[in-house]
Amino acid sequence: MEKDWKLFLAPYEQAVGEMKVKLRGIRKQFNELNRHTPIEFVTGRVKPVDSILMKASLRKIPMDRLEEEMQDIAGLRIMCQFVEDIYQVVEIIRNRKDLEIVQERDYITNKKESGYRSYHLVIVYPVQLVTGEKRILAEIQIRTLAMNFWATIEHSLNYKYQGVFPEELNARLQRAAEAAYQLDGEMSDIREEIQEAQHLFSHGRGKNKRSYYKEDQP
């Protein structure tokens, strides 16, 4: 029997939509309290059907086990300015009562061999449907802007080379990953200065500024 993908993916789409609203609400609360917000912006997506099928084939996941064994059909990404913000966001999510964390992977302290850094949470999120509650798996990736820039480039190259990079390119990517991490370190060292400047800006001529990030618009 052919899978009804629209029906299958609907709860995941609902989950991503609800969680984006909630996470952006956290950012708004920090702003209203005139405090530095650890969340710079939030994006989310539901994995396309062709990507689901490709991953299921690679991981040998049966079609009737997708809900239990594929953790990132629903995915959210939280961008932060500073590495310290990442761990603050993780703690905020840990303390929420509307979801359950079932797995944590700290790829910042323990970077991947490629140089990839990010903090991953796998959660169980309850979606309220007309047929009742459905608990689904979702993945949240939390990273700095520098980490995201590197990961986005690496992802594009990975698609081109199917994961087998030329040696020279691989070495350059690893150096770039370290440079991005050093940049994050430098920004953390002057974090108080940056936050003070941003506070002054947001209460001065930038008070009514709009988000620069298209993905973060309603």
Helices and strands as residue ranges (DSSP letters): H 5-32, E 41-46, H 49-59, G 63-65, H 66-69, E 74-80, H 83-94, E 100-106, E 119-129, E 132-144, H 145-161, H 167-189, H 191-202, G 214-216
